[in-house]
């Protein structure tokens, strides 16, 4: 939970609040204290593991796009397209600088 608090404080706060609501409802329903504690631990573990798995999945999906060949290829393509547009514009009439 400490890692989640450091990365996503608002999400961690929301999860804690909702877990408190669940525990409160179980308590009001006269569930045994041991069962409430086990349910709290189980639900929290389920939520945290699901979030971590999702985070790792997103990382694997996008890791090459952040700083790698994929991003470099996109940048090179954009630069080439911009250079081609400039070459096309050089053949036409020039537009004077107009301020809007």
N, C-alpha and C positions, 0 to 999 in steps of 0.2 A: 504494500500500500504506500510505503514511503516513496518508491519510485514514481508511482502514479501522481502523488501529491506534488512531487518536484516537477513533473512534466506537464500535468493537466490539473491544476489546483481546483478549478471549477467543477470538472467532472468528478474528481475525488470527493469533493464536498457534496455533490448531488448523490453520489452512491452512498456515502455515509448517512445522509439524511434519509434516503429511502430505506436503507437497512434498519435504521432506528424505527421507522414507521412499521416495518415488517415485524420487528421484535416486539414493538408495542402492541400490535394486533395479536400476536401469539400470546403475549402475557395477559391481555384482556380476555383471551379465550381460555384462560386457565391451563395453558400448556405447561408441562413440567419444565423447570429451569434448565435441566440438563438437555432436554430436547430443543429448547430455544437456543441454547448455546451451540449445539451441534448444527442446527439449521442455519444459524448466523454464519458460522465458519464455512459450512458447505456452500451457501449462496455467495459469500464473499470470494471464496476460492474459485467458484465457477465464473463469476464476473471478471475477476482479475486475470484468470487464465485465458478467457475469451478475448479480453482486450489486448493482452500480450501477443496472442496468436495473430490477431488482426494487425497489430503493429508490425510484427515480423513479416507477415504476408505482404503488407504494403511496402515494406522496405525491399523485399526481394523483387517485387514488381517494378519498383521505380529506381532501384539502386544505380542502374546504368544511365538513367536519365539525368541524375543529379550532377555528376561530374565524370562524364565518361564519353565514350565514342558516340553514343546516341545523341547527346546534347551537342557534341562537337559537329556531327554531321548536319544537324538541323541548323546550327549557326553558319556553317560553311555554305549550305544551300541558300540561306537568307542573304548572306553577303554576295553570293554569285548572282542572285536575282536582282539585288539592289544595283550591282555593277552593270548588269545587262540593261536595266531601266535607265541608268545614267548614260550609257552608250547610245540608247535610242533617243534620249532627250538631246544629246549633243548635236544631232542632225537637224533639229528643228530650230525655230526662232526662239531667241532668248526672251524671257519675261523680265521686265524691270522689277526691282524690289518695291513692293507695295506693302504698306503697313495697314493692317485692318484694325 
